[in-house]
Structure formats: C-alpha cells, structure tokens
Amino acid sequence: MDNGLFPFSSPFDFNGIQGNYNLPDFEKDGTVIKGKHDPLLGFQEIGDDPDNDPVFPNHGLYQNVTKMSENQEQQQGPAATKSAFSDEFSFSSVFSGNMAFQEFSRPENMKPIKDCNMQSSCRLSSLELLTNYGNGFKKLRFSKYVGSDGGDGTDERGGGQKKLSAEEIMRVTGARYIQLSDMRYDDFSMIMHPFGHALSGLSDDETKDVELVHLLLTAAEKVGYEQFERANRLLSRCEWIASERANPVQRIVYYFAEALRERIDKGMGRIIAKEPEMIFKTGIENGLNTNLISVRIYEHVPFFQVTQFIGIQAIIEKVASASKIHIIDLELRSGVQWTGLMQALSEREIRHVEILKITAVGFVGNEKIAETGKRLESVAASFKLPFSFIAVYVEDMEDIKEELFKIGNDESLVVFCPLVLRTMISRPTCLENLMRVMKNLNPTIVIVIEIEANHNSPSFVNRFIEALFFYSTFFDCLDTCLEHEGELRAGVESVLCNGIRNIVATEGKERVVRSVKLEVWSAFFARFRMTELGFSESSLYQGSLVIKQFPSAASYCTLDKCGKSVIVGWKGTPVQSVSAWKFSRDRGRVFGNYRF
C-alpha cells in the first residue's frame, strides 16, 4: 500500500526476518518422496529450492498452509465465561498503597536484571525445534533455578528429587521423539518402545506423561501429512488417557488433542470455517474482554501486572513535566492498571496535573468499556485528580482514523498497546493503518506489551510445537499461582483453550492468534521509523517489586533484558515482553521499499 510517508509496495513479512539457520539434510532409504527428511514429519514440506521455500517466505504477511513436495497432497488446513464485572471488585486490591509508582534510585541490594540473547526459532525445522527444547532439559533437570527472590524454585518430591514440570516433560518427550524417529517402528510400537536409559530416573507417572505427549506429537505429524485416519486412532488414545481435570500434562494434551481433532474435521470437510468478518468481532480472540476471569487472573498471575507496572513507570517518567496528559488505550479491559498511575500523578509535589484523559478504543456494542470508565472516574475522584474518560467505538479496527481522537496541542500523548497488535497480524492493511494513525498523532511514548512466542510460523507442525511448549509453561504457572483456586484455574484454562484451538485448528484470516517475538516487532516498527526508548532502573525495580507481591510465584517469575526491552518469564521461559518506543520525526534513510 503506497503512502506519502511510508511508500510500502508490499505488506511486512512477519515470517521472513527471523534468524538464519542452516537446516541439516536428513535422508531416508527406500523412499520415493523427494525432499529433505525431517524426523518429526518424515520429510519436510519444502523443496530443495530455497527461493521457493514456503518456510522462508520472501513476501506476504501471512501464509495459509505450507505446501508439500510434488508427490504429496496439499495441507489443509467456548467462548469466555460471561461473568458480570464484579461490583465488589476493588481497584486497590491490586495496587496497594506501598506499591505507588515513583522515581527512586536503585537500591544497593537489588539484583541485576540479566540480559538475554534473543534467538528466533521461526526458521527452524521441526527437528531443530525439538532438539533445542530437548537440549534445555539437562540444564533444567540438573541445575537449580534461581527466581527473582533468589530462591531455588525447586518442587520437591520424595527423597529430595525434583518433580518435573509440564514443560520439562515436553522437553524429555522431544528428546525421545528425535531418538526414535529414524527407527522403523509403526505408530504404536514406537510409542511403547522402552527407550533405554533416556527415561531412567523418571517416576511412573512421569513416564506415562512422556508416552502420552509422544502420542500427541505423533498425531500432529500425521495431521501434518493429512493422514487423518492414522491421526484419529492416535488422538482416540490421547483422549482416552488425558483429562481436563488431571495433572497439567494431561490437561495440555487434552486441549491440544481437541484442537487437532477440529483441524482433522475441517480437513475432511466436516466443519466449515468461519467467515472473516465473524472472527474479528469475537471478544475472546481479540482480547476485548472485561469479565471476571480476566480480573481474577490479573490478581493471581504475575505476568500482566509486571509488564504493566514497568510500562506505566516509564510513562510517568516520560510525562514528568507535563500538566496535561492524554492516554490512548487500545485494549482497556478492566482498566485496573491506571489506578496506579492516578495515585502517582495525584501525589506530585511539583507540576500538578491539570487533566488526565484516557481514550479507550473498543468495538461497537462493548458496553463494558463505559462501565470501566465510570469506575476509573470514581477512582480519580477519590484521588482528587482531574480526569476525563472518552470511549471511541469502531465497527472494525480498520476504521481507526486520526479524527476519532481529540488531542489538544498542549497535551502529552501516550499510546498503550497491551496484547493487541498481534491480533492484527493476519490483516496487514489494518495494522499498517493503525501505525500510520499513531505516527500522525505523534505520541510522546508508545508502550507495547506482547506475548513473547512465535505462533505465526507458516509450518503447521512448527507452530504446533512452539504452542505446545508455550502453553505448557503457562499451565505450569497456573498450577503454581492457582494451586488453591481449582475452579478459577479451570476457567482460565478454558479461555486459553480458545487460543490453542485458533493456533492449531485454523488457517488464513481465521487464525488471528499470531504472536511473534521481539525481533520481529522491532523490524516492523523500524519500517515506521520508530526508535526504542528502553526502561530506567526505576521501571525495572518496580517490576521486581511486583513479583514479590506473588509469594507462590516469586521463585519462578523472571525478568530478563533483551536489548532495551524486558521479557517476563516463568522458570526462564519467555512469556511476555514489554517495550517502549517513539516515532522519529526525521526523514531517515530509504532502503528499497523500507524507510528506516
């Protein structure tokens, strides 16, 4: 789409800039299929010509399903609980008085936030993905994990032996799958193989969990090759063993097996895909929900509060000299995060705030936004803070334009993007339109919070593996943080199930859950001449303080710096990222269709 400011001739490729890996060449005797052998899929879905390789696309924002080699067939590709927003919910229950945002020097005893090296797995073959995850098991298994509170984070069982988490079970299974993949077994005999010493040291329950996950991976392989009958037999075995009420591994397998079953039904014509216009109006898939579950998970799971506290502290520092502050929130939800900002602004001793405005963007018909606005007005009144709330409703995110936002010339503008940009990756014109509007509004700072995972691979099996490990980590977190909240945990997992189904069972514009990693967003933002601001020690310290407010999670939740961004993880596995940006006003340099 051409534009005077941004003369792009093609959409940004969210798959084409992630890393550069040399894939090993695996060959198998006795086969008539041409191509490189992948022990997870049997053969990669790509040809020998890298120029025509769908795993390394050179153009286009999204792909549907990767193509098989010439002798293969082409791949085919519960709503959230509608609880009323609790009238008894107290904003102060999340932001206590001793957690007010402020500017302070870093305490001498504060542990440094470690830097991480970002490495994308977008271009990895499914073999390399499993190898990478499997290699991480030894490190997790035999070394103590140190969380943000300095604890060892161990989960002990009898005899002091560390109990394996769901993600560690996935890593063990990945290593097992790789070892057995080149051996000539049929589906079930391979699964029942004793596997020698590789499963030594595991309990009986852990061994059963490994075998169950192996069944799931094998079923995904068959689905990838459209061997639906064989996949059905394997899934029947998974569904017979797994349960949504059992341990984390069985619950994960249960939800992923459901998603695979749906993909099979679509591939066999039993289910008709939704129309695109129906997809983007569903609140759960776009994250536009303010139901009780989203509020409760905010209270119990640290990731959301940590990233928001870090981002809001950066906002406070950036608007420190402003008396008129205007925030555009692209994903308001409960709005509880803004109570901390209000408290900090109300306590200013210098440069008192004349007005704080919050403009919330939502879909037409979303009455919860107005309810949240009234609650925020009440909180602002309790702080005696001048406040104005504006709701901007659109039929579709493509309808966003500058005229919808009433920005005063003397207002310091902030744009807050929590877990919203990823929902537009499947619609490049929509995302690029939003970026152009934000660019023209010229905000002082843009805060971006996103899922730190690659759920946008054009390869179905790669995407399946990435999602399996990511949700294993999240389910581990829920098991720890909601240990005594079984009903709430089940409700949260039923919501997460929608994301799993969307990643695994859908393709094209129907697949709206398309998280990508920090380096991809950085390249995309560079297209609009955005520069990263980074975070102060105060922001990072705020994040570490929030983690300590979660006693059950303090030993497991981690903060890592990746360049100027911050990644919040669980036992070292990335979960969410937060970054701060601004638009550069200089003309920049032009490279082809990109302007940096």
C-alpha positions in Angstrom: 0.0 0.0 0.0 1.5 3.3 -1.1 1.6 6.3 1.2 3.4 9.5 1.1 5.1 8.9 4.4 5.6 5.2 4.0 5.9 4.1 0.4 5.4 0.3 1.0 4.8 -1.7 -2.1 4.1 -4.9 -0.1 2.9 -5.8 3.4 5.5 -6.5 6.1 6.6 -10.2 6.2 6.3 -11.3 9.8 7.9 -14.6 8.9 10.8 -13.6 6.7 13.2 -11.8 9.0 13.6 -14.2 11.9 17.0 -15.6 12.1 19.1 -17.5 9.6 19.6 -21.2 10.2 21.2 -23.9 8.1 18.9 -26.9 8.1 20.6 -30.3 8.3 20.0 -32.7 5.4 18.4 -35.9 6.5 17.7 -38.7 4.0 15.9 -41.9 4.4 16.5 -45.0 2.4 13.7 -46.6 0.4 11.5 -43.6 -0.1 10.2 -42.2 -3.3 9.4 -38.8 -1.9 11.8 -36.1 -2.9 13.0 -33.6 -0.3 14.8 -33.3 2.9 13.9 -35.7 5.7 12.6 -34.3 8.9 12.3 -36.9 11.7 9.1 -35.3 13.0 7.3 -35.1 9.8 9.1 -37.8 7.9 10.0 -35.3 5.2 10.0 -31.5 5.3 7.1 -29.8 3.5 9.7 -27.9 1.5 11.6 -28.5 -1.7 15.3 -28.2 -2.3 14.9 -24.8 -3.9 15.3 -22.1 -1.1 13.8 -19.5 -3.4 10.5 -21.3 -3.4 10.6 -22.4 0.2 7.4 -21.5 2.0 9.1 -21.7 5.4 11.4 -18.8 4.2 8.8 -16.6 2.5 10.1 -13.6 0.8 6.8 -11.7 0.8 3.3 -11.5 2.2 2.2 -11.0 5.8 0.6 -14.4 6.4 0.6 -17.8 4.8 -2.2 -20.3 4.9 -0.7 -23.8 4.9 2.7 -24.9 3.7 2.9 -26.8 0.5 4.1 -30.4 0.3 6.6 -31.7 -2.2 5.2 -32.5 -5.6 4.3 -36.1 -4.7 2.4 -35.1 -1.6 -1.1 -33.7 -1.2 -1.7 -30.1 -0.2 -2.0 -29.5 3.6 -5.3 -28.3 4.9 -5.6 -26.5 6.8 -16.1 -22.0 24.1 -16.5 -18.6 24.4 -15.1 -17.0 27.6 -17.2 -17.1 30.7 -19.6 -14.2 30.6 -19.5 -13.3 34.2 -20.6 -9.9 35.1 -17.9 -7.5 36.0 -17.8 -7.8 39.8 -19.4 -4.9 41.6 -17.4 -5.8 44.6 -14.1 -5.7 42.9 -11.7 -3.1 44.4 -9.0 -1.5 42.4 -6.9 -1.1 45.5 -6.8 -4.8 45.9 -4.3 -4.9 43.0 -2.4 -1.7 43.6 -1.7 -1.4 47.3 -0.5 1.9 48.7 3.0 0.8 49.3 3.3 0.0 45.5 2.8 3.5 44.3 4.8 4.5 41.3 7.7 6.8 42.0 11.1 7.8 40.8 13.9 6.4 43.0 17.5 5.3 42.8 18.3 1.7 42.5 18.8 0.0 46.0 22.3 -1.3 46.6 21.0 -4.8 47.3 18.9 -5.0 44.1 19.9 -8.0 42.0 20.9 -7.0 38.4 18.4 -7.9 35.7 20.3 -10.2 33.4 20.5 -9.7 29.6 19.3 -12.4 27.4 20.3 -13.3 23.8 17.3 -13.4 21.6 17.3 -16.3 19.2 14.4 -16.9 16.9 13.2 -20.3 16.1 10.9 -19.3 13.2 13.1 -20.8 10.5 14.0 -23.9 12.4 12.8 -27.2 11.1 10.6 -29.2 13.4 13.6 -31.5 14.2 15.7 -28.5 15.3 12.9 -27.1 17.4 12.6 -30.3 19.3 16.4 -30.6 19.6 16.6 -27.0 21.0 13.8 -27.7 23.5 15.3 -31.1 24.4 18.8 -29.7 24.9 17.3 -27.4 27.5 16.1 -30.3 29.6 19.5 -31.2 31.0 20.0 -27.6 32.2 16.6 -27.5 33.8 16.9 -31.0 35.3 20.3 -30.9 36.9 20.8 -27.2 37.9 18.9 -25.2 40.5 16.6 -22.5 39.1 17.0 -19.1 40.7 14.0 -16.8 40.6 13.6 -13.1 41.3 13.6 -13.6 45.0 16.8 -15.7 45.0 15.0 -18.9 45.9 15.9 -22.2 44.3 12.4 -22.7 42.8 12.5 -26.4 43.3 9.4 -28.5 43.6 10.4 -31.5 45.7 9.0 -35.0 45.9 10.1 -37.9 48.0 13.8 -38.1 48.6 14.5 -34.5 47.6 14.2 -35.4 43.9 12.9 -32.5 41.7 9.5 -33.1 40.2 9.4 -32.4 36.5 7.1 -29.6 35.3 4.9 -29.9 32.3 7.4 -28.1 30.1 10.2 -30.4 31.3 8.0 -33.4 30.4 7.7 -31.8 26.9 11.4 -31.5 26.6 12.0 -35.1 27.6 9.4 -36.2 25.1 11.1 -34.0 22.4 14.4 -35.8 23.0 12.7 -39.2 22.9 10.9 -38.4 19.7 14.1 -37.4 18.0 16.0 -40.5 19.1 13.2 -42.8 17.9 12.2 -41.0 14.8 14.7 -42.7 12.5 13.9 -46.2 13.7 11.5 -48.2 11.7 8.5 -48.6 14.0 4.8 -48.2 13.3 2.9 -45.6 15.3 2.1 -47.6 18.4 5.2 -49.8 18.6 7.4 -46.7 18.6 5.3 -45.2 21.4 5.6 -48.3 23.5 9.4 -48.6 22.9 11.2 -48.9 26.2 13.6 -46.1 25.1 16.5 -47.4 27.1 18.2 -45.1 29.5 16.5 -42.0 28.2 13.6 -42.4 30.7 15.7 -43.6 33.6 15.2 -41.6 36.7 11.6 -40.7 35.9 8.7 -41.7 38.1 6.0 -44.0 36.8 3.6 -41.0 36.4 6.2 -39.0 34.5 7.0 -41.9 32.2 3.3 -42.2 31.4 3.1 -38.5 30.8 6.1 -38.7 28.3 4.4 -41.5 26.5 1.1 -39.5 26.3 2.9 -36.4 24.8 4.7 -38.7 22.4 1.3 -39.9 21.2 0.2 -36.3 20.7 3.4 -35.4 18.7 2.9 -38.5 16.5 -0.7 -37.5 15.9 0.4 -33.9 14.9 2.8 -35.5 12.4 0.0 -37.5 10.8 -2.2 -34.4 10.7 0.6 -32.5 9.0 0.6 -35.1 6.2 -3.2 -35.3 6.1 -3.1 -38.9 7.2 -6.3 -38.3 9.1 -7.3 -41.9 9.8 -4.0 -42.7 11.4 -4.2 -39.4 13.3 -7.7 -40.2 14.5 -6.5 -43.5 16.0 -3.7 -41.8 17.9 -6.0 -39.0 19.1 -8.5 -41.5 20.4 -5.8 -43.0 22.5 -4.8 -39.5 23.8 -8.4 -38.6 24.6 -8.9 -41.9 26.4 -5.9 -41.2 28.7 -5.9 -37.4 29.0 -8.4 -35.3 31.0 -9.1 -31.6 31.5 -9.3 -32.3 35.3 -6.0 -34.2 35.7 -2.4 -33.1 36.0 -1.0 -30.2 33.8 0.4 -32.6 31.2 -2.8 -34.4 30.7 -4.8 -31.2 30.6 -2.5 -29.7 27.9 -2.7 -32.9 25.9 -6.5 -32.9 26.2 -6.8 -29.3 24.8 -4.3 -29.8 22.0 -5.9 -33.1 21.1 -9.3 -31.3 20.8 -7.7 -28.7 18.5 -6.1 -31.4 16.4 -9.5 -33.2 16.1 -11.1 -29.9 14.9 -8.3 -29.5 12.3 -9.0 -33.0 11.1 -12.7 -32.3 10.8 -12.1 -29.2 8.8 -9.6 -31.0 6.6 -12.2 -33.7 5.9 -15.0 -31.2 5.3 -16.9 -31.9 8.4 -16.6 -28.3 9.7 -17.0 -25.1 7.6 -14.5 -22.4 8.5 -15.9 -19.1 9.9 -16.3 -16.1 7.7 -13.5 -13.5 8.3 -16.0 -10.8 9.4 -17.2 -13.1 12.2 -13.7 -13.7 13.5 -12.8 -10.1 14.4 -16.0 -9.4 16.3 -15.3 -12.2 18.9 -14.1 -10.6 22.1 -12.2 -13.6 23.4 -10.0 -14.0 20.3 -9.2 -10.2 20.2 -8.8 -10.0 23.9 -11.6 -7.4 24.3 -13.0 -8.9 27.5 -13.5 -7.4 30.9 -15.1 -10.4 32.5 -14.4 -11.6 36.0 -11.9 -14.3 34.9 -9.7 -11.7 33.3 -9.8 -9.7 36.5 -9.1 -12.7 38.7 -6.1 -13.9 36.6 -4.7 -10.4 36.8 -4.8 -10.7 40.5 -3.2 -14.1 40.7 -0.8 -14.4 37.8 2.2 -12.0 37.8 3.0 -11.5 34.1 0.3 -8.9 33.4 1.0 -6.8 36.4 4.8 -6.9 36.0 4.7 -5.7 32.3 2.1 -3.1 33.1 3.9 -1.7 36.1 7.2 -1.5 34.1 5.4 0.3 31.2 3.4 2.7 33.5 6.6 3.7 35.4 8.1 4.6 32.0 5.0 6.7 31.2 5.3 8.5 34.5 8.9 9.4 33.8 8.2 10.5 30.3 5.4 12.8 31.2 7.0 14.1 34.4 7.0 17.7 33.2 3.5 17.6 31.6 0.4 19.0 33.3 -2.0 17.7 30.7 -1.7 14.0 29.9 -3.7 12.1 27.4 -3.6 8.3 27.1 -4.9 6.2 24.2 -5.6 2.7 25.5 -6.1 0.3 22.6 -7.1 -2.6 24.9 -8.7 -1.2 28.1 -10.1 -4.5 29.5 -10.7 -3.8 33.3 -8.6 -0.6 33.3 -7.3 -1.5 36.8 -3.7 -0.7 35.8 -4.5 3.0 35.5 -5.3 3.3 39.2 -1.6 3.1 40.0 -0.9 5.9 37.5 -3.6 8.0 39.1 -2.2 7.6 42.5 1.3 8.6 41.4 0.1 11.7 39.5 -2.1 12.8 42.4 1.0 12.7 44.7 3.0 15.0 42.5 4.6 17.8 44.6 5.8 19.7 41.6 3.9 20.4 38.4 0.4 19.4 39.5 -1.7 17.6 36.9 -4.4 19.8 35.3 -6.1 17.0 33.5 -5.6 13.3 32.9 -7.5 11.9 29.9 -7.9 8.3 28.9 -9.4 7.5 25.5 -10.4 3.8 25.2 -10.8 2.1 21.9 -13.4 -0.7 21.6 -15.8 -2.3 19.2 -19.4 -1.1 18.9 -21.6 -2.8 21.4 -18.9 -3.3 24.0 -20.8 -1.8 27.0 -18.1 -2.9 29.4 -15.9 0.0 28.3 -18.4 2.6 29.6 -18.7 0.7 32.9 -14.9 0.6 33.3 -14.8 4.4 32.5 -17.3 5.1 35.4 -15.1 3.1 37.8 -12.0 5.0 36.7 -13.8 8.3 37.2 -14.7 7.2 40.7 -11.1 6.2 41.5 -9.8 9.6 40.1 -12.3 11.4 42.3 -11.0 9.6 45.3 -7.5 10.9 44.5 -8.9 14.4 43.7 -7.3 14.1 40.3 -8.9 16.0 37.4 -10.0 13.2 35.0 -11.8 12.7 31.7 -12.7 9.4 30.1 -13.6 9.1 26.4 -14.8 5.9 24.7 -14.1 5.6 20.9 -16.2 2.8 19.3 -15.4 1.3 15.9 -17.0 -1.4 13.8 -13.6 -2.7 12.9 -10.0 -1.8 13.8 -9.5 -0.8 10.2 -11.9 2.1 10.9 -9.4 3.8 13.2 -8.5 7.3 12.0 -7.0 10.5 13.4 -10.3 12.3 13.6 -11.6 10.0 16.3 -9.1 11.2 18.8 -9.4 14.7 20.2 -5.8 15.6 21.1 -5.0 19.0 22.5 -1.9 20.8 21.2 -0.7 21.2 24.8 -1.3 17.6 25.8 1.4 15.0 26.3 0.1 11.9 24.4 0.7 8.3 25.4 -0.3 5.2 23.4 -0.7 2.0 25.3 -0.9 -1.3 23.3 -1.3 -4.3 25.6 -1.6 -7.6 23.7 -3.5 -6.0 20.8 -1.1 -5.6 17.8 -0.8 -9.4 17.4 -4.5 -9.7 16.7 -4.0 -7.7 13.5 -1.0 -9.5 12.0 -3.3 -11.5 9.8 -4.7 -8.3 8.4 -1.6 -6.2 7.3 -3.6 -3.2 6.0 -5.4 -2.9 9.3 -2.1 -3.0 11.3 -0.3 -0.6 9.0 -3.3 1.8 9.1 -3.1 1.8 12.9 0.6 2.6 12.8 0.1 5.5 10.4 -2.6 7.0 12.6 -0.4 6.7 15.7 2.5 8.2 13.8 0.5 11.2 12.7 -0.8 11.7 16.3 2.9 11.9 17.4 2.8 10.4 20.9 5.5 11.1 23.4 5.8 7.4 24.2 4.3 4.1 22.9 4.2 1.1 25.3 3.9 -2.3 23.6 3.1 -5.4 25.6 3.1 -8.7 23.7 3.3 -12.4 24.0 6.9 -13.5 23.6 6.4 -16.5 21.4 6.4 -17.5 17.8 2.9 -18.7 17.0 3.0 -17.4 13.4 5.0 -20.0 11.6 3.6 -20.9 8.2 4.6 -24.5 9.0 1.7 -26.2 10.9 4.0 -28.6 12.8 6.5 -25.9 13.8 3.6 -23.8 15.0 2.2 -26.8 16.9 5.5 -27.4 18.7 6.0 -23.8 19.6 2.5 -23.5 21.0 2.8 -26.8 22.9 5.9 -25.6 24.8 4.5 -22.1 25.4 1.2 -23.3 26.9 3.0 -26.0 28.9 4.9 -23.1 30.6 1.7 -21.2 31.2 -0.1 -24.2 32.6 2.8 -24.8 35.0 2.4 -21.2 36.1 -1.4 -21.6 36.7 -0.8 -24.8 38.7 1.5 -22.8 41.0 -0.3 -19.5 41.2 -3.8 -21.0 41.4 -3.0 -24.1 43.5 -5.9 -23.5 45.8 -8.2 -22.0 43.2 -9.1 -25.0 41.2 -12.4 -23.6 39.8 -10.7 -20.4 38.7 -7.8 -22.3 37.1 -10.2 -24.4 35.1 -12.0 -21.3 33.9 -8.7 -19.6 32.9 -7.6 -22.8 31.0 -10.9 -22.9 29.2 -10.2 -19.4 28.0 -6.7 -20.3 27.0 -8.2 -23.3 25.1 -9.6 -20.8 22.6 -6.0 -19.6 21.7 -4.8 -23.2 21.4 -7.7 -24.0 19.0 -7.1 -20.9 17.0 -3.3 -21.7 16.6 -3.7 -25.4 15.8 -7.1 -25.8 14.1 -7.3 -22.7 11.8 -5.5 -21.1 8.9 -5.7 -17.9 6.9 -7.6 -15.0 8.2 -9.5 -17.2 10.6 -6.2 -17.7 12.5 -6.0 -14.5 14.5 -3.7 -15.7 17.3 -0.3 -14.9 15.7 2.2 -13.9 18.3 5.7 -13.1 17.1 8.9 -12.3 19.0 10.6 -9.1 19.9 13.0 -9.0 17.0 10.1 -9.3 14.6 8.3 -6.3 16.2 11.5 -4.3 16.2 11.9 -4.8 12.4 8.2 -3.9 11.9 8.5 -0.8 14.0 11.6 0.3 12.1 9.5 0.4 9.0 7.7 3.3 10.6 10.9 5.0 11.8 10.2 4.1 15.4 13.1 4.1 17.9 13.3 2.2 21.1 13.5 4.1 24.4 14.3 1.5 26.9 13.5 1.5 30.6 15.1 3.1 33.7 16.3 1.3 36.7 13.2 2.5 38.5 11.0 0.8 36.0 12.9 -2.5 36.4 12.8 -2.2 40.1 9.0 -1.7 40.0 8.7 -4.9 38.1 10.8 -6.8 40.6 8.7 -5.4 43.5 5.5 -6.6 41.8 6.9 -10.1 41.5 7.5 -10.1 45.3 3.8 -9.5 45.8 3.1 -13.0 44.5 4.6 -15.3 47.1 3.9 -18.5 45.3 5.4 -17.2 42.1 8.3 -15.2 43.4 10.8 -18.0 43.0 9.8 -18.7 39.4 8.9 -15.5 37.7 11.9 -13.9 35.9 12.9 -10.6 34.4 15.4 -10.5 31.5 16.6 -7.5 29.5 16.7 -8.1 25.8 18.4 -5.0 24.4 16.2 -2.2 25.6 13.1 -4.3 26.1 12.2 -6.5 29.1 11.0 -10.1 29.0 9.0 -11.6 31.8 9.3 -15.4 32.0 8.5 -18.4 34.0 11.5 -20.5 35.1 13.4 -18.7 32.4 11.0 -19.4 29.6 9.8 -16.2 28.0 6.1 -15.4 28.4 5.5 -11.7 27.8 7.6 -8.7 26.6 7.3 -5.0 27.2 9.0 -2.3 25.2 8.8 1.5 24.9 9.0 3.4 21.6 8.7 6.8 20.0 8.3 7.9 16.4 11.3 9.6 14.8 10.4 12.8 13.0 13.5 12.9 10.8 13.2 11.8 7.1 15.6 8.9 7.7 17.3 6.7 5.1 15.4 4.8 2.4 16.3 1.2 1.5 14.1 0.0 -1.3 10.5 -0.1 0.0 11.6 0.4 3.6 12.3 3.7 5.3 14.3 3.4 8.5 
